[in-house]
Every structure is written in structure tokens, then in C-alpha cells.
Amino acid sequence: MVRLIVAAVALTLPGAAFAQDAAQEGPPERVRSVVLYGDQKCPEPTEEGEVVVCAKGDDSPYRIPSELRESVERPDATSWGVRVNDVMNFANQTLPNSCSPIGSGGQSGCTSQMLRNWAAERAAQKRRDAIIP
């Protein structure tokens, strides 16, 4: 029985000493993140209390990552018609009769837009009513 108690105390003492050291030290003083390319090795900590975190990068630090390369929309792949339409849609927001809070004449088109929407809704309702026997 005594041997069991001595063994239990002997096993808990190093753990308790480690827990006290960890509680006194707290978080590391400095954390350095490094991205490695090619055959680079992870550098050693330069000072006490420093932690170095290494991550493996792509082939070259000067290339755009492949995830971003695929999602980038190339402007030369866009047709002129789409480009002109985008510019005109943006420019129309600032013109008179556009019903937009942007620009000096934007408010003048709200009534005409409301009437166009009303006419479209009325025409759609007439088409629905014509289908019902």
C-alpha cells in the first residue's frame, strides 16, 4: 500500500512541477510566421520565448496563388458589347429621368418609372386573366 502511494506521488510531482512552470510562463513572448517556398527549411527561434510557425507556400513567392488565378476575370475576355452596356448602365444612374439618388436629375424619373411598372403589372394581370376560363 505504501509503495502504491509513493508511486502515485512520484508520478504526480513532475506533472505538478510542469504545470507550475507552464502557469508561470504564460503565452510565448513572440510568434513569428514564416511561409516557405521550394526547399527552404524552417528557421530556428532567434531568442528565448519565441515560437516560429512555418507554412509551405506554392512554387514561387511572386506568383498569384492558383485559387485566385482561376477566379480573376480577365478584362480582355469580356466582349465590347458587355463593356459598353456596363458603362451605359452606370452612366444612366446619374442622368435625368433615372429615378436615382445619385446625380442632380435623378429624382425626375421616379414617376415615369412607377407608371412603367404599373403598366407592366396591369398587362401581366390581363394575360393571367385571359388564361383563366
N, CA, C and O of each residue as an XYZ file, in Angstrom:
532
protein
N       0.817     -1.183      0.000
C       0.000      0.000      0.000
C       0.865      1.252      0.000
O       0.567      2.226     -0.692
N       1.935      1.217      0.780
C       2.833      2.359      0.862
C       3.515      2.563     -0.493
O       3.690      3.694     -0.947
N       3.892      1.468     -1.120
C       4.536      1.565     -2.431
C       3.597      2.217     -3.445
O       4.041      3.008     -4.278
N       2.332      1.902     -3.384
C       1.354      2.480     -4.289
C       1.244      3.987     -4.066
O       1.185      4.748     -5.032
N       1.215      4.416     -2.836
C       1.132      5.846     -2.518
C       2.401      6.554     -2.973
O       2.330      7.642     -3.545
N       3.576      5.944     -2.724
C       4.844      6.557     -3.135
C       4.902      6.652     -4.663
O       5.382      7.654     -5.193
N       4.431      5.645     -5.369
C       4.436      5.659     -6.838
C       3.492      6.735     -7.371
O       3.819      7.419     -8.341
N       2.333      6.887     -6.749
C       1.377      7.903     -7.182
C       1.929      9.296     -6.959
O       1.769     10.171     -7.810
N       2.586      9.516     -5.810
C       3.184     10.822     -5.513
C       4.328     11.099     -6.472
O       4.480     12.229     -6.935
N       5.134     10.096     -6.780
C       6.269     10.268     -7.685
C       5.786     10.606     -9.093
O       6.439     11.377     -9.796
N       4.666     10.048     -9.511
C       4.146     10.326    -10.844
C       3.508     11.709    -10.936
O       3.551     12.339    -11.992
N       2.916     12.187     -9.841
C       2.246     13.483     -9.884
C       3.205     14.646     -9.680
O       2.902     15.756    -10.118
N       4.325     14.446     -9.048
C       5.254     15.553     -8.804
C       5.814     16.152    -10.090
O       5.777     17.375    -10.224
N       6.329     15.380    -11.043
C       6.823     16.015    -12.264
C       5.710     16.723    -13.029
O       5.943     17.784    -13.608
N       4.519     16.162    -13.041
C       3.400     16.811    -13.711
C       3.020     18.104    -13.024
O       2.705     19.088    -13.694
N       3.044     18.123    -11.710
C       2.717     19.337    -10.972
C       3.776     20.401    -11.200
O       3.453     21.580    -11.341
N       5.044     19.991    -11.237
C       6.117     20.954    -11.487
C       5.984     21.525    -12.892
O       6.195     22.720    -13.097
N       5.636     20.682    -13.863
C       5.451     21.158    -15.232
C       4.270     22.113    -15.308
O       4.342     23.126    -16.005
N       3.185     21.809    -14.606
C       2.006     22.675    -14.623
C       2.327     24.029    -14.001
O       1.841     25.058    -14.471
N       3.144     24.036    -12.947
C       3.521     25.308    -12.332
C       4.381     26.127    -13.278
O       4.198     27.340    -13.380
N       5.331     25.476    -13.984
C       6.167     26.193    -14.932
C       5.339     26.772    -16.069
O       5.560     27.907    -16.492
N       4.387     25.989    -16.560
C       3.553     26.453    -17.660
C       2.667     27.609    -17.214
O       2.430     28.540    -17.984
N       2.178     27.557    -15.980
C       1.331     28.629    -15.484
C       2.135     29.906    -15.305
O       1.601     30.997    -15.503
N       3.400     29.797    -14.936
C       4.227     30.980    -14.735
C       4.669     31.578    -16.067
O       4.775     32.798    -16.192
N       4.927     30.727    -17.065
C       5.419     31.229    -18.340
C       4.340     31.946    -19.129
O       4.600     33.025    -19.661
N       3.152     31.395    -19.227
C       2.079     32.004    -19.996
C       2.312     31.844    -21.487
O       3.032     30.941    -21.913
N       1.697     32.726    -22.291
C       1.851     32.614    -23.736
C       3.256     33.022    -24.165
O       3.954     33.710    -23.421
N       3.675     32.606    -25.354
C       5.012     32.980    -25.810
C       5.119     34.492    -25.998
O       4.130     35.163    -26.293
N       6.316     35.012    -25.824
C       6.530     36.454    -25.950
C       6.413     36.908    -27.397
O       5.934     38.009    -27.667
N       6.843     36.073    -28.320
C       6.851     36.459    -29.723
C       6.522     35.245    -30.578
O       7.058     34.159    -30.360
N       5.633     35.435    -31.555
C       5.291     34.380    -32.502
C       5.648     34.903    -33.887
O       5.193     35.975    -34.287
N       6.453     34.153    -34.609
C       6.878     34.557    -35.948
C       6.330     33.553    -36.950
O       6.580     32.354    -36.827
N       5.574     34.039    -37.953
C       5.019     33.194    -39.003
C       5.885     33.327    -40.249
O       6.216     34.435    -40.673
N       6.250     32.182    -40.832
C       7.125     32.164    -41.997
C       6.483     31.283    -43.062
O       6.022     30.181    -42.764
N       6.452     31.774    -44.323
C       5.980     30.977    -45.455
C       7.204     30.478    -46.201
O       8.057     31.271    -46.600
N       7.298     29.158    -46.394
C       8.457     28.547    -47.036
C       8.157     28.235    -48.491
O       7.065     27.774    -48.822
N       9.131     28.486    -49.359
C       9.000     28.197    -50.786
C      10.118     27.254    -51.200
O      11.250     27.372    -50.732
N       9.791     26.324    -52.078
C      10.802     25.402    -52.597
C      11.371     24.507    -51.508
O      10.627     23.856    -50.775
N      12.719     24.478    -51.407
C      13.409     23.610    -50.444
C      13.839     24.349    -49.185
O      14.734     23.874    -48.486
N      13.247     25.475    -48.872
C      13.643     26.236    -47.691
C      13.336     25.449    -46.424
O      12.370     24.688    -46.375
N      14.159     25.637    -45.407
C      13.980     24.994    -44.108
C      13.367     25.993    -43.136
O      13.536     27.204    -43.278
N      12.664     25.473    -42.164
C      12.065     26.317    -41.140
C      13.176     26.887    -40.253
O      13.991     26.122    -39.737
N      13.230     28.215    -40.061
C      14.300     28.792    -39.253
C      14.113     28.490    -37.765
O      13.003     28.255    -37.287
N      15.227     28.505    -37.064
C      15.203     28.281    -35.618
C      14.812     29.593    -34.916
O      15.034     30.673    -35.463
N      14.238     29.505    -33.722
C      13.945     30.731    -32.965
C      15.232     31.496    -32.660
O      16.246     30.889    -32.316
N      15.197     32.816    -32.784
C      16.388     33.623    -32.566
C      16.536     34.059    -31.124
O      17.644     34.389    -30.701
N      15.466     34.072    -30.357
C      15.541     34.484    -28.959
C      14.693     33.575    -28.097
O      13.847     32.838    -28.604
N      14.915     33.625    -26.811
C      14.164     32.782    -25.886
C      12.733     33.285    -25.782
O      12.506     34.493    -25.723
N      11.777     32.385    -25.758
C      10.373     32.767    -25.677
C       9.750     33.008    -27.043
O       8.599     33.441    -27.117
N      10.474     32.741    -28.129
C       9.961     32.945    -29.479
C       9.473     31.611    -30.039
O      10.106     30.574    -29.840
N       8.346     31.649    -30.737
C       7.807     30.471    -31.394
C       7.773     30.770    -32.889
O       7.271     31.818    -33.296
N       8.301     29.859    -33.715
C       8.321     30.024    -35.166
C       7.291     29.074    -35.758
O       7.354     27.866    -35.528
N       6.340     29.614    -36.521
C       5.310     28.818    -37.177
C       5.607     28.854    -38.674
O       5.654     29.930    -39.270
N       5.808     27.682    -39.286
C       6.171     27.597    -40.703
C       5.019     27.000    -41.499
O       4.342     26.076    -41.047
N       4.810     27.550    -42.697
C       3.795     27.037    -43.612
C       4.425     26.896    -44.983
O       5.258     27.710    -45.380
N       4.028     25.867    -45.701
C       4.572     25.618    -47.032
C       3.781     26.424    -48.051
O       2.554     26.333    -48.091
N       4.471     27.220    -48.882
C       3.831     28.016    -49.922
C       3.884     27.312    -51.259
O       4.315     26.162    -51.344
N       3.446     28.003    -52.314
C       3.489     27.445    -53.666
C       4.912     27.454    -54.196
O       5.868     27.581    -53.432
N       5.044     27.321    -55.498
C       6.359     27.248    -56.128
C       7.172     28.518    -55.937
O       8.372     28.449    -55.672
N       6.541     29.666    -56.067
C       7.271     30.919    -56.064
C       6.514     31.959    -55.239
O       5.283     31.988    -55.269
N       7.230     32.815    -54.502
C       6.536     33.854    -53.740
C       5.993     34.960    -54.635
O       5.227     35.802    -54.168
N       6.373     34.978    -55.917
C       5.966     36.055    -56.817
C       4.788     35.678    -57.703
O       4.355     36.489    -58.521
N       4.265     34.476    -57.563
C       3.114     34.045    -58.350
C       1.835     34.237    -57.559
O       1.825     34.119    -56.333
N       0.764     34.530    -58.266
C      -0.554     34.618    -57.647
C      -0.998     33.189    -57.335
O      -0.872     32.318    -58.195
N      -1.512     32.922    -56.135
C      -1.952     31.559    -55.803
C      -2.976     31.043    -56.816
O      -3.748     31.822    -57.376
N      -2.979     29.752    -57.044
C      -3.827     29.161    -58.074
C      -5.312     29.391    -57.798
O      -6.095     29.503    -58.741
N      -5.716     29.463    -56.532
C      -7.125     29.713    -56.225
C      -7.555     31.074    -56.753
O      -8.671     31.232    -57.247
N      -6.664     32.054    -56.647
C      -7.003     33.393    -57.107
C      -6.818     33.540    -58.611
O      -7.520     34.331    -59.241
N      -5.895     32.800    -59.193
C      -5.670     32.890    -60.635
C      -6.898     32.462    -61.415
O      -7.216     33.063    -62.441
N      -7.584     31.450    -60.955
C      -8.738     30.938    -61.684
C      -9.947     31.855    -61.542
O     -10.763     31.940    -62.460
N     -10.075     32.535    -60.419
C     -11.268     33.341    -60.177
C     -11.154     34.760    -60.729
O     -12.154     35.476    -60.786
N      -9.971     35.174    -61.132
C      -9.799     36.528    -61.656
C     -10.408     36.595    -63.050
O     -10.078     35.785    -63.917
N     -11.299     37.562    -63.266
C     -11.922     37.720    -64.567
C     -11.049     38.614    -65.425
O     -10.768     39.753    -65.054
N     -10.623     38.113    -66.556
C      -9.730     38.873    -67.426
C     -10.532     39.892    -68.215
O     -11.544     39.540    -68.820
N     -10.099     41.156    -68.222
C     -10.852     42.166    -68.974
C     -10.795     41.933    -70.481
O     -11.726     42.311    -71.193
N      -9.722     41.316    -70.983
C      -9.645     41.080    -72.421
C     -10.565     39.945    -72.868
O     -10.774     39.761    -74.067
N     -11.119     39.182    -71.922
C     -12.041     38.105    -72.266
C     -13.491     38.589    -72.297
O     -14.390     37.814    -72.622
N     -13.729     39.854    -71.966
C     -15.072     40.422    -71.957
C     -15.333     41.111    -73.287
O     -14.484     41.855    -73.778
N     -16.496     40.872    -73.872
C     -16.801     41.461    -75.174
C     -17.039     42.971    -75.039
O     -17.357     43.475    -73.962
N     -16.877     43.673    -76.165
C     -17.089     45.125    -76.171
C     -18.534     45.466    -75.865
O     -18.803     46.470    -75.206
N     -19.468     44.652    -76.329
C     -20.876     44.923    -76.075
C     -21.199     44.909    -74.583
O     -21.950     45.752    -74.093
N     -20.620     43.941    -73.867
C     -20.844     43.865    -72.421
C     -20.201     45.053    -71.720
O     -20.774     45.618    -70.788
N     -19.006     45.430    -72.172
C     -18.332     46.588    -71.567
C     -19.133     47.869    -71.769
O     -19.303     48.649    -70.832
N     -19.626     48.089    -72.987
C     -20.408     49.292    -73.279
C     -21.690     49.296    -72.471
O     -22.091     50.335    -71.946
N     -22.345     48.134    -72.365
C     -23.580     48.038    -71.591
C     -23.327     48.365    -70.112
O     -24.132     49.051    -69.483
N     -22.219     47.880    -69.563
C     -21.885     48.182    -68.166
C     -21.657     49.676    -67.966
O     -22.140     50.256    -66.994
N     -20.923     50.297    -68.883
C     -20.657     51.732    -68.768
C     -21.948     52.531    -68.892
O     -22.163     53.485    -68.145
N     -22.811     52.145    -69.836
C     -24.072     52.878    -70.016
C     -24.989     52.712    -68.811
O     -25.635     53.673    -68.392
N     -25.056     51.509    -68.246
C     -25.889     51.308    -67.055
C     -25.396     52.159    -65.897
O     -26.196     52.717    -65.146
N     -24.083     52.259    -65.752
C     -23.539     53.084    -64.681
C     -23.810     54.564    -64.940
O     -24.177     55.303    -64.027
N     -23.625     54.991    -66.193
C     -23.817     56.402    -66.529
C     -25.290     56.796    -66.444
O     -25.597     57.934    -66.090
N     -26.206     55.879    -66.762
C     -27.626     56.200    -66.737
C     -28.136     56.508    -65.334
O     -29.173     57.155    -65.187
N     -27.437     56.064    -64.315
C     -27.875     56.327    -62.950
C     -27.766     57.799    -62.592
O     -28.487     58.268    -61.711
N     -26.895     58.531    -63.245
C     -26.688     59.934    -62.897
C     -27.392     60.884    -63.852
O     -27.327     62.098    -63.656
N     -28.059     60.376    -64.874
C     -28.732     61.220    -65.854
C     -30.129     61.589    -65.384
O     -30.684     60.917    -64.514
N     -30.721     62.675    -65.960
C     -32.116     62.999    -65.630
C     -33.048     61.855    -66.030
O     -32.736     61.076    -66.929
N     -34.178     61.765    -65.362
C     -35.198     60.738    -65.574
C     -34.695     59.331    -65.243
O     -35.147     58.363    -65.854
N     -33.781     59.201    -64.299
C     -33.260     57.878    -63.952
C     -33.807     57.341    -62.641
O     -33.593     56.167    -62.338
N     -34.498     58.143    -61.858
C     -35.044     57.751    -60.560
C     -33.947     57.187    -59.659
O     -34.041     56.061    -59.170
N     -32.913     57.987    -59.452
C     -31.774     57.572    -58.663
C     -31.411     58.681    -57.683
O     -31.556     59.859    -58.009
N     -30.941     58.327    -56.488
C     -30.491     59.366    -55.556
C     -29.137     59.938    -55.947
O     -28.641     60.860    -55.300
N     -28.529     59.390    -57.018
C     -27.227     59.852    -57.468
C     -27.428     60.883    -58.569
O     -28.213     60.656    -59.490
N     -26.748     61.983    -58.492
C     -26.819     62.990    -59.549
C     -27.896     64.023    -59.281
O     -28.728     63.864    -58.389
N     -27.861     65.102    -60.086
C     -28.774     66.217    -59.835
C     -30.151     65.993    -60.430
O     -31.114     66.570    -59.926
N     -30.302     65.182    -61.479
C     -31.603     64.994    -62.114
C     -32.185     63.622    -61.893
O     -33.117     63.233    -62.597
N     -31.669     62.880    -60.945
C     -32.115     61.515    -60.736
C     -33.540     61.387    -60.253
O     -34.205     60.400    -60.570
N     -34.032     62.353    -59.495
C     -35.371     62.242    -58.919
C     -36.476     62.447    -59.956
O     -37.626     62.092    -59.701
N     -36.149     63.010    -61.116
C     -37.187     63.345    -62.090
C     -37.773     62.121    -62.787
O     -38.831     62.232    -63.407
N     -37.139     60.980    -62.711
C     -37.645     59.809    -63.424
C     -38.445     58.854    -62.575
O     -38.872     57.811    -63.070
N     -38.663     59.169    -61.323
C     -39.358     58.229    -60.438
C     -40.821     58.039    -60.832
O     -41.336     56.923    -60.770
N     -41.490     59.104    -61.232
C     -42.899     58.979    -61.617
C     -43.036     58.156    -62.884
O     -43.906     57.289    -62.966
N     -42.189     58.415    -63.874
C     -42.277     57.641    -65.116
C     -41.921     56.169    -64.869
O     -42.511     55.285    -65.491
N     -40.981     55.897    -63.986
C     -40.645     54.509    -63.668
C     -41.818     53.835    -62.961
O     -42.121     52.673    -63.232
N     -42.470     54.548    -62.068
C     -43.626     53.995    -61.372
C     -44.748     53.674    -62.363
O     -45.400     52.637    -62.243
N     -44.976     54.561    -63.346
C     -46.019     54.322    -64.334
C     -45.666     53.139    -65.238
O     -46.550     52.359    -65.593
N     -44.388     52.989    -65.618
C     -43.968     51.835    -66.427
C     -44.188     50.532    -65.656
O     -44.669     49.548    -66.218
N     -43.837     50.529    -64.379
C     -44.046     49.325    -63.550
C     -45.526     49.001    -63.417
O     -45.915     47.834    -63.466
N     -46.361     50.038    -63.246
C     -47.798     49.837    -63.123
C     -48.367     49.246    -64.406
O     -49.186     48.328    -64.358
N     -47.931     49.775    -65.567
C     -48.425     49.280    -66.852
C     -47.992     47.825    -67.072
O     -48.765     47.015    -67.583
N     -46.752     47.499    -66.685
C     -46.281     46.126    -66.846
C     -47.061     45.174    -65.948
O     -47.395     44.068    -66.372
N     -47.357     45.580    -64.720
C     -48.144     44.736    -63.812
C     -49.567     44.547    -64.331
O     -50.133     43.458    -64.224
N     -50.140     45.606    -64.890
C     -51.502     45.525    -65.415
C     -51.560     44.597    -66.634
O     -52.493     43.807    -66.776
N     -50.549     44.700    -67.517
C     -50.503     43.813    -68.686
C     -50.324     42.357    -68.253
O     -50.939     41.461    -68.831
N     -49.496     42.117    -67.250
C     -49.294     40.757    -66.750
C     -50.585     40.214    -66.143
O     -50.896     39.034    -66.304
N     -51.336     41.064    -65.448
C     -52.605     40.634    -64.852
C     -53.628     40.301    -65.936
O     -54.383     39.338    -65.798
N     -53.659     41.082    -67.008
C     -54.589     40.808    -68.113
C     -54.241     39.475    -68.773
O     -55.135     38.708    -69.132
N     -52.937     39.195    -68.937
C     -52.538     37.915    -69.522
C     -52.952     36.755    -68.613
O     -53.413     35.721    -69.096
N     -52.790     36.926    -67.306
C     -53.215     35.866    -66.371
C     -54.721     35.677    -66.411
O     -55.207     34.547    -66.361
N     -55.476     36.791    -66.504
C     -56.936     36.689    -66.537
C     -57.426     36.037    -67.825
O     -58.453     35.358    -67.821
N     -56.694     36.236    -68.940
C     -57.095     35.650    -70.212
C     -56.911     34.141    -70.205
O     -57.613     33.431    -70.926
N     -55.983     33.644    -69.405
C     -55.731     32.196    -69.343
C     -56.818     31.478    -68.563
O     -57.159     30.335    -68.868
N     -57.363     32.150    -67.555
C     -58.380     31.520    -66.696
C     -59.703     31.481    -67.465
O     -60.167     32.523    -67.928
N     -60.326     30.292    -67.611
C     -61.597     30.172    -68.354
C     -62.796     30.684    -67.596
O     -63.915     30.639    -68.107
